[in-house]
Amino acid sequence: MNKTNKGKKAVLLGLVAMLTLLTAACGKDNAGGSGNGGNGTETITLNMMHQWTSPNVDNEVYKARIAEFEKQHPNIKIKQDGVPAAQYKTKLRTLAAGNNLADINVVWPGADLDPLVAGKLLEPINPLMENWTSILPEEALSGFNVDGQQYAVPTKQSFVDIIYYNKEMFAQVGYDQFPDTYDKFIDAVTKLKEAGITPISLGDKEQWPLQSSYVSIIGDRFTGSDFLPAVLEKKAKFTDPEFVKALSVIEELAKLGAFNTDANNMDSVQAQDYFIQGKAAMHISSSTVDGRVRINNEEADKFGIAIFPSVEGGKGDPKKSAGVVQYGIAIKSGLSEKKKAAAEEFLKFFVNEDLYKELIRNGIVVPAKVEMPEDGSKYLEEMLALTGNGTAPVFDAVVPTQVVDVLQNGLQALIIGQETPEKLAQEVQEALDELN
């Protein structure tokens, strides 16, 4: 072989060696990406379980926020597990029992959070709190704080007991203003029924509406806001006369024919539609529903909002609305270093001032101290005025889930005459005693 051929062979071998090194280097980059949307190319997948499956406006905001995060962080994929509201807490409890939570979870404060913390299933996020302490007051964070450790940050403030009512239908039976006492309320229900109008649109197929939207506030009107904590401390009982009276209100409404006959077979969204379409005079649900009833509805002005009226001899403040800080975003404990970093990046992006402003823009009450956007909903001010006179506890935010389940099943039986208030109160108390 001459010198020229030897030289060509050496050049070729050098090029092969260089290409081999470059390929190896690229392979290392592909395998070791940061997963934070930076220079790395490894994709990190985070599983997230939430209950944002219904067409409520805030659910659409949350899902759009997830999509925007993935757009800005191409190396982090959020695999969503959307579970209907009626099944969500049960699935969360089941996964927790098997130490198999998703990487990111929507959680509730108080009674729902405590067992997750006790089982050491959630990662404390204290090092991240500087991202929110300037916009979230202590009372908004306290429900997700256990023994000084913060486990989640909330997305919204929800009032579960808003009475949406058709002004035209109420005027038809002689009420230009919503009744301010229980006796007047029952009078309006009776007159609506006599006029051939379904008084209240109820969809309790998912079971939570009667428990959360009805018992929370009707119970508070009779018992006062100290009752539920006293029951948990064994200083009061569900069989006390005041709570039985609250359950009797639901029985009375059922006997008056206040609800649509298919209430136990209609879900909450169908009940909203039933009301919006003019098939009922009232619908009792959360403040979030205002997005469908008024904010995004061309016929919004014919609907008003109110809270449950005062009851004679009741111990509760009739100006209070039943509210809870909702949808805390929490990270599972024990994640790998890369997954934990990605989850923290998601949390910081997902819950921030932009999210709160977008929710406000769509008429959602938030627990954050942020300025009202110029294009904010004109109905939000009315909602804030209605709910800004004190907050009553929400039943399922205070009472353990196993006890809530007993109440929910019993309420469905109560409205079809297969249960009595006294018996139901006894069953709920027994469930709490067994749990203790």
Buried (B, 14 or more C-beta within 10 A) or exposed (E): EEEEEEEEEEEEEEEEEEEEEEEEEEEEEEEEBBBBBEEBBBEBEBBBBBBBBBEBBBBBBBBEBBEEBBEEBEBBBBEBBBBEBBEBBEBBBEBBEEEEBBBBBBBBBBBBBEBBBEEEBBBBBEEBBEBBEEBBEEEBBEBBBBEEEBBBBBBBBBBBBBBBBBBEBBEBBEBEEBBEEBEBBBBBBBBBBEEEBBBBBBBBBBBBBBBBBBBBBBBBBBBBBBBBEBBBEEEBBBBBEBBBBBBBBBBBBBEBBBBBEBBBEBBBBBBBBBBBEEBBBBBBBBBBBBBBBBBEBEEBEEBBBBBBBBBEEBBBBBEBBBBBBBBBBBBBBEBEEBBBBBBBBBBBBBBBBEBBBBBBBBBBBBBBEBEEEEEBBEBBEBBBEBBEEEBBBBBBBBBBBEBBBBBBBBBBBBBEEEBBBEBBBBBBBBBBEEEE
